[in-house]
Amino acid sequence: MKKEVFIARLQKSKFCSHITLRRGFIKWYNKIMILSKPSFNEAKATGLAAYLLEMAGGTMNYMKLIKLMYLVDRVSLCEIGQFVTNDDMFSLHNGPLLSNVDDLITEPSRQKTVWGKHITAPSNYEVSLTSANHKTVQSMLSDYEVEVAQRIFQQYGKMDKWALVEHLHKVLPEWKDPGQGHRSPISLDDIFADCGKSSEERLTILRYLNEQAQAERFFQ
C-alpha cells in the first residue's frame, strides 16, 4: 500500500481521531518523510547569503549569517511550506544551524564551489562578499524570498551575534540544546506546531516536499 493511501485511511480512522495519537503519527511521518526532502540548493543558499551580506555592508560574523539564513528558511516553511536552501537543520549548543552552509564556510575543500566564488573563506570568524558579480546568484531568489530576507534582516540584522544567539534560544521552540560539541536534528513538526499548522497542513507540506524530492531524482 502506498504511503498516501495509508495516510488517508489512517486519518479517517477512529484510531487517528484521538489527538494524542494523531500528533504522534505526525511526528513519525515527519521523521520518515523528511528523509526525502529536496537536496541542498547551493546556488540559492549562495544567493541568499550574498543578499544578506550586501544588506550588512559586505561582511558579517558567519555564525550570525547562518542563523539569519535559518530564519529565512523557517519563515518560508511556515508561510508557504517550502525551503529556500533545502538545507538540513540541526540544533547546536549555540542555536540552530544549516549544516551544508556551515560546511561551505568551515571546510577549505568546499571553497572551490559556487559559494566560494562569491563569499570569502572566514577570517576572524567573519565572511565577506568577493569582488565577483553577485547578481546572478541573487537573481535565483524569488521576489517572495527576497522580501522574507529583507524582513529577517530588518528584525535581526543589527543584533550582536551573541544577543541573537540568546534571543533565538528563547523564541525557537524547535531548538533543543544537545550540549557542547554535539548536535541533533531539528524537527519540522516542532516548527509547524509553533506556526499553528494543523495536522492536515503538516502532512500536505511534508508530502509536497517528498514529491519534489522524487521529481528531482527522476530528472537527474
C-alpha positions as CSV (number, residue, x, y, z in Angstrom):
1,M,0.0,0.0,0.0
2,K,1.3,3.4,-0.9
3,K,2.0,5.8,2.0
4,E,-0.5,8.3,0.6
5,V,-3.3,5.7,0.7
6,F,-2.3,4.5,4.1
7,I,-2.3,8.1,5.5
8,A,-5.7,8.9,4.0
9,R,-7.2,5.8,5.6
10,L,-5.5,6.3,8.9
11,Q,-6.7,9.9,9.1
12,K,-10.3,8.8,8.7
13,S,-10.0,6.1,11.3
14,K,-11.1,6.3,14.9
15,F,-7.5,5.5,15.9
16,C,-6.2,8.6,14.3
17,S,-9.0,10.8,15.6
18,H,-7.5,10.7,19.1
19,I,-5.5,13.9,19.3
20,T,-2.5,12.5,21.2
21,L,-2.2,9.5,18.8
22,R,-2.7,11.8,15.9
23,R,0.2,14.1,16.9
24,G,2.4,11.0,17.5
25,F,1.6,9.8,14.0
26,I,2.5,13.2,12.5
27,K,5.9,13.1,14.3
28,W,6.5,9.6,13.0
29,Y,5.5,10.6,9.5
30,N,7.8,13.7,9.7
31,K,10.8,11.5,10.5
32,I,10.0,9.3,7.6
33,M,9.3,11.9,5.0
34,I,11.9,14.5,5.8
35,L,14.5,12.0,4.6
36,S,13.0,12.6,1.2
37,K,13.1,16.4,1.0
38,P,14.8,18.0,-2.0
39,S,18.6,18.2,-1.9
40,F,20.5,21.2,-0.8
41,N,20.5,24.1,-3.3
42,E,23.9,25.6,-3.1
43,A,23.2,28.3,-5.7
44,K,20.2,29.6,-3.9
45,A,21.9,29.4,-0.5
46,T,24.8,31.4,-2.0
47,G,22.3,34.0,-3.4
48,L,20.6,34.3,0.0
49,A,23.9,34.7,1.8
50,A,25.1,37.2,-0.7
51,Y,22.0,39.3,-0.3
52,L,22.1,39.3,3.5
53,L,25.8,40.2,3.3
54,E,25.0,43.0,0.9
55,M,22.5,44.4,3.3
56,A,25.0,44.2,6.1
57,G,27.6,46.2,4.2
58,G,29.5,43.2,2.8
59,T,30.9,41.5,5.9
60,M,29.3,39.5,8.8
61,N,30.1,37.1,11.5
62,Y,29.4,33.7,9.9
63,M,27.6,32.3,12.9
64,K,25.2,35.2,12.7
65,L,24.9,34.8,8.9
66,I,23.9,31.1,9.3
67,K,21.2,32.0,11.9
68,L,19.8,34.7,9.6
69,M,19.6,32.2,6.8
70,Y,18.0,29.6,9.1
71,L,15.3,32.2,10.0
72,V,14.6,32.9,6.3
73,D,14.2,29.1,5.7
74,R,12.0,28.9,8.7
75,V,9.7,31.7,7.7
76,S,9.4,30.3,4.2
77,L,8.4,26.9,5.6
78,C,5.8,28.4,7.9
79,E,4.3,30.7,5.3
80,I,4.4,28.7,2.0
81,G,5.6,25.3,3.1
82,Q,8.9,25.4,1.2
83,F,12.6,25.7,2.0
84,V,14.7,28.4,0.4
85,T,18.0,26.5,0.7
86,N,16.7,22.9,1.3
87,D,19.5,22.6,3.9
88,D,19.5,20.2,6.8
89,M,18.6,21.9,10.1
90,F,20.3,21.0,13.3
91,S,20.3,22.2,16.9
92,L,23.7,23.0,18.3
93,H,24.7,24.4,21.7
94,N,24.7,27.9,20.3
95,G,21.4,27.6,18.4
96,P,20.1,26.4,15.1
97,L,22.4,25.5,12.2
98,L,22.2,24.9,8.5
99,S,24.5,22.0,8.0
100,N,25.6,22.4,4.4
101,V,26.1,26.1,4.7
102,D,28.3,25.6,7.7
103,D,30.4,23.1,5.7
104,L,30.8,25.5,2.9
105,I,32.1,28.1,5.3
106,T,34.3,25.9,7.5
107,E,35.7,23.3,5.2
108,P,38.5,24.7,2.9
109,S,37.9,21.9,0.3
110,R,34.4,23.4,-0.3
111,Q,35.7,26.8,-1.3
112,K,36.1,26.0,-5.0
113,T,32.3,25.9,-5.4
114,V,29.6,28.4,-6.3
115,W,29.7,29.6,-2.7
116,G,33.5,30.1,-2.9
117,K,33.2,32.3,-6.0
118,H,31.0,34.8,-4.2
119,I,31.8,34.5,-0.5
120,T,35.3,34.5,1.1
121,A,36.7,32.0,3.4
122,P,36.3,33.0,7.1
123,S,38.8,35.4,8.7
124,N,38.4,36.1,12.4
125,Y,35.1,34.3,12.2
126,E,33.7,36.7,9.5
127,V,32.9,36.2,5.9
128,S,32.7,38.8,3.1
129,L,31.5,39.2,-0.4
130,T,34.1,38.7,-3.0
131,S,34.6,41.1,-6.0
132,A,32.5,38.8,-8.2
133,N,29.2,39.9,-9.7
134,H,26.6,38.6,-7.3
135,K,23.5,39.5,-9.2
136,T,23.5,36.1,-11.0
137,V,23.1,34.1,-7.8
138,Q,20.9,36.7,-6.2
139,S,18.6,36.5,-9.2
140,M,17.9,32.9,-8.3
141,L,15.8,34.1,-5.3
142,S,12.1,34.8,-5.9
143,D,10.6,38.1,-5.1
144,Y,9.0,36.4,-2.1
145,E,12.3,35.1,-0.8
146,V,13.9,38.5,-1.2
147,E,11.1,40.0,0.8
148,V,11.5,37.5,3.5
149,A,15.2,38.1,3.7
150,Q,14.5,41.8,4.0
151,R,12.1,41.2,6.8
152,I,14.6,39.0,8.7
153,F,17.4,41.4,8.3
154,Q,15.3,44.3,9.4
155,Q,14.3,42.4,12.5
156,Y,17.6,40.8,13.4
157,G,20.3,42.3,11.2
158,K,21.5,44.9,13.7
159,M,21.7,42.4,16.6
160,D,25.1,41.3,18.0
161,K,25.8,37.7,17.3
162,W,25.6,36.6,21.0
163,A,22.5,38.7,21.6
164,L,21.0,36.9,18.6
165,V,22.0,33.5,20.0
166,E,20.4,34.3,23.3
167,H,17.2,35.6,21.7
168,L,16.7,32.6,19.4
169,H,17.2,30.2,22.4
170,K,14.1,31.9,23.9
171,V,11.9,32.1,20.9
172,L,12.5,29.0,18.8
173,P,10.8,26.0,20.5
174,E,12.3,23.6,18.0
175,W,15.8,24.3,19.3
176,K,16.9,21.8,21.9
177,D,20.3,22.2,23.5
178,P,22.2,18.9,22.7
179,G,25.2,20.0,24.8
180,Q,28.6,21.4,23.9
181,G,30.2,19.6,21.0
182,H,27.0,17.8,19.9
183,R,24.1,18.4,17.5
184,S,20.7,16.9,17.0
185,P,18.2,17.2,14.0
186,I,15.6,19.8,14.2
187,S,12.0,18.5,14.0
188,L,9.9,20.2,11.3
189,D,6.9,19.1,13.3
190,D,8.0,21.4,16.1
191,I,8.4,24.3,13.6
192,F,5.0,23.7,12.1
193,A,3.4,23.4,15.6
194,D,4.8,26.8,16.5
195,C,3.5,28.2,13.2
196,G,0.0,27.0,14.1
197,K,-0.2,24.4,11.3
198,S,-2.9,21.7,11.6
199,S,-2.1,18.1,11.3
200,E,-3.6,18.1,7.8
201,E,-1.5,21.1,6.7
202,R,1.7,19.5,8.1
203,L,1.0,16.3,6.1
204,T,0.4,18.3,3.0
205,I,3.7,20.1,3.3
206,L,5.7,17.0,4.0
207,R,4.0,15.2,1.1
208,Y,4.8,18.1,-1.2
209,L,8.5,18.1,-0.1
210,N,8.6,14.3,-0.8
211,E,7.1,14.8,-4.3
212,Q,9.7,17.5,-5.0
213,A,12.5,15.1,-4.0
214,Q,11.0,12.3,-6.2
215,A,10.8,14.6,-9.2
216,E,14.4,15.7,-8.6
217,R,15.6,12.1,-8.6
218,F,13.6,11.4,-11.7
219,F,15.2,14.1,-13.8
220,Q,18.8,13.5,-12.6
